[in-house]
């Protein structure tokens, strides 16, 4: 059967030390029906010279100022013509045979809109650390459950995810206002649009951990994710089960309202009775907390400890 065209976009900015390895990991796939696009943000570190060396192997490349990573991805995707799409950051790589494996999966599972596999972790020098993250997200409720799924190491890492043109046409472009979680937001939108997932049981990509990458900013990333998540959890048009929605709303309020209030009261030196009164008022104002897993675990710990403090002596 004819192999589907696969379009890969690499956004890059001042990562010449890794860019060539990324390019080679795509071109060395030996996948004939490949459309490879590199969008560089006007790097000043020699990236453009590397791109010139590979000019004849690239469907398109440019090195010019842009509005950041997400804008670069959207610029590349606007040029993409493949039935299957993905983006690969300029410090990550594909494993050997990845594109053939994705093409085979797409042909065998034509109903799938999102195809993913496992992702190995490598260090800054490109050496394997031995860690392999095995994503396991099959539907909209899974991807919205950041507490029970995403933050329990069942998440997609990103470079191991591919999707179809037909779902991209429905979902649109990546959200440029997002700095850390534009990929997460895109997966949510794919599932919310009715997209179906298929997992390939093999390592598809290698994610590089190094000092200056923005994904190391876990607190900022989590904060941006929770802000974005609120819009989905309180949107009645997002098709999730009512009980699951209530629980996820409670989990959201526990993370963004209850725990900050605990920290505020402790920092203010409030007495235990004052803290309990303040937290009781918080629950009255946000009754979804009663469905939150973290809140339930906290109450259970209080009962087991005779009503005394749980994590950090906070209540």
N, C-alpha and C positions, 0 to 999 in steps of 0.2 A: 504494500500500500504506500502511496505517496506520504512522505513525512511532513508534518505540519511545519509551517514557518515559525521559528521562535525568535522573538525580538527581545534583546537584552539591552538595557540602558545602564550605563555607569555614570553616576554623578561624581565629580571630582573637584577638589580644590587644594592645591599645595600639598599633594601627597605623592610626589614623584618617587619617594623611596619605596612605595608599595604599588604604584600604578601599573608598572610593567608586569609584575606578577599577576595582578588581576586580569589584565588584558590577555596574557598568555594562557591563563586558566580557562578563558572563554574560547579563544581561537584554537587551543590544543584539543578541544573536545572533538574536533574532526567532524562536526555536524554540518552537513552540506547546506541545509536550508536555514542558515543563520543570518539574522540581521542584527549587527552589533553597532550600537550608537554610544558615543562617549560625549558627555556634556561637561566641559571644564569651565570653572567660574573665573577664568582669567588668571590662572596661577602664575606665580613669578619664580617658581623653583625648578624650572626645566621640564615641567609636565608637557608643555606644548611640543617640545622637541621629541619627546617620547612618542607622542601621538602622530607626529609627522612620519616617524619611522614605520608606523603601522598603518599609514594612510590607506594603502591599497586593500587592506583587509577589513577596513571599517566601512559600514554603510554610510555613516556620517559622523563627523566630529566637529567640535567648535571649542575655542578657548576665548571666552569673553565674559565680562562682568554679568552676574545674574543676581537674583534676590535670595540665593541660598540653596541648600540641598534639595528641598522639596520643589522649588521652582525649576531646578535643573532636571529633576526626574520628570516633571510635567512637560518640559520642553522636549525631552527625548521621547516620551510616550506620544506626544503629538505627532511625531514623525514615524512612529512604529506602525508596521503593516502586518505583523505576525498574528497568527491565530492564538499563539501562546505568548505571554509577556512575563517579564520579571525585571527587577533592577538589582544590580550587584554593586555595592559600594566599592570605592577604589582602594580599600584596605582589606577586602575579603576575597575569597577565591572559590571556584567550583571544584568539586572532586571529579576525578576522571570518570567519564561515562555518564555524567549527570544529564546532559541534554538528550542523549538517546533514551535514557530511562524515563525522562519526562514525556518525550514524544510517544514512547510505547504505552505509557499510562494513559495519555490523552486519547490514543486510538482505542485502547481496551475499555476505557471508561468515558465515553463521550458525554455522559451526563454530568461529569465533574467540571466545576468552574474554578476550583482552587485545588492545586496539586502541591503537596509538600512532602518533605522527608525529614531526616535527622540532620543535625548540624554539629560538626566537630569544632572544638575550641582550640585555637593556636595562639602562641604568644607573639610578642611584637616582632620577633625574628622569623616568624612563620613556622616555628616548630610545634608539632602537635603536643598538647598538654595531656592527652589521654581522656579528656572530658568530652562526652558526646551528649548533647541535649536532644531529647526525643519528644517533640511536640505531639500533643494528642488533643486536638480541638476539632470537633466534627460538625458543630452547629452554632446557631446564634446564641443560645443560652450558655454554651461553653465559653465562647469568646467574651461574653459580657461578665462572666463570673471571674473577675480578676482575683478574688480572694481564694476561691476554692480550686481554680484551674490555673490561671495565668501566673500567679505568684507562688504556685506550688510546683513550678518547673515543668508544667505541661504546655508552656507557651511556645509560639513560633519565635524563632530568633530573628528572622527576616530573610537572609540570603537563600534559604531553602524553599521559599514560597514562589510558586508560579500561578498565573491565572489566565483565563481565556479572554479573547477580544470581546466575545459577546457579553460577558459580565462587566468588562471595562466600559463598554458602550452604555450599560445601564447605570453604572456607579459614577462614572465621570472621573475627574482628575483627583490627585491627592490634595489635601487641605493645606494650603501654604501658610496659614496662620499658625500651624503646629510646628514646633521645633524638635520635639523628641518622639512623639507618638503618632506621626502621620501614617506610619505603616499599620500600627494597631487600629487606628481609626478606619483605614481602608479595608482591613479584614472584617471589621464590624459591619461596614457598609455592604460588603460582598454578601455576607450571610443575611443581613436585613433585606437585601434585594432578592433573596431566595436562592443564593448560590449554594452549591453542594460541594463537599470536600472529598478528596481521595488522598490517602497517604501511601507513599512509596516506602517500603521497609529497607531503606539504605541511607547512607550519609550522602547528601547532595552538595553540601557546601561547608566551608571552613570560615569561621568567624574569628577575626583577629582581635585579641585584647591587648591594648597598648595604652600608654599613659594619657594621651591627649584626646582620645575619642570621647564624643559627647555622651555615648551610652553609659559611661561610667558615672554620670550624674544621676544616681538612682533616685534621690529625693525629688529633684526637679522633674524627672521623667514621671514618677508616680503622681506628683501633684498635677501635672498636665493631663495625665490619663484620667484622674478622678474628675477633673473639671469637664473633660470631654464626655466621660461616661454618664455624668448626670443627665445630659441632654437625651441620651438614649433610654435611660431607666425611667424617666418621667414622661416619655413620649408615648402616648397611647397607641400610636400608629406602628410602633415597633412590636412585631408579633412574637411575644413571649408569654408563657403561662402566667396567670394572675398570681398564683402563690409564689412562683419563682421571682416574679417582678417585686412582690412585697418583700421577700427575703433579701434580694439584691439591693433594694432601696434601703432596707435596714442596715445592711453591711456598709453601704455608702455613708449613711448618717453616722454609723459607729466610727468610721475612719475619719470623717471630715468634721463632725460636730462633737460627738461624745468624747473621744480621746483628747482633742484639743482642750475641751472644757476641763477634763481631769487634770491636764498639765497646767492649765491656768490656775485652778484652785490650789493645787499643790505649790506652785510657784508663789502664790499670794500668801501662803502660810495659813490657809483656812483650817479651822479645827475639823476634826472628823465629822462631827454632827453637821457643821456648815457644809462640808463637802458632800455629805449624803443628801442634804436638803437641796443643794445646788444641782446635783446629778439627777435627783428625783424630778426636779422641775424640768431638766433637760429632756427626760423621758416623756413627760407630759406634753411638752412642745413638739416632740418628734416620736410619736408612738410606733413608727416603723422600727425603732430600735429594739422593740420586744421580739422581732423576728430575726434580728442579726445574730449570726453565729458567734461573733466575738463577744457580744453582750451576754448571750446565754452561757458561754464558757466562763465569763467573768462572774456571773451569779453563782454558777456551780462551784467555782473556786472559793467564793466568799462563804458559801454554805459549808464547804469542806474545812475551811479555816476558821470556823466559828464566827463568821461575819466580819473578819478582818480583811486587811488589804490584799489585793491580788497584784499583778505586776508592779513592782517598784513601790509597794505600800501606798498606792494612790487613793484607795477608798476606805 
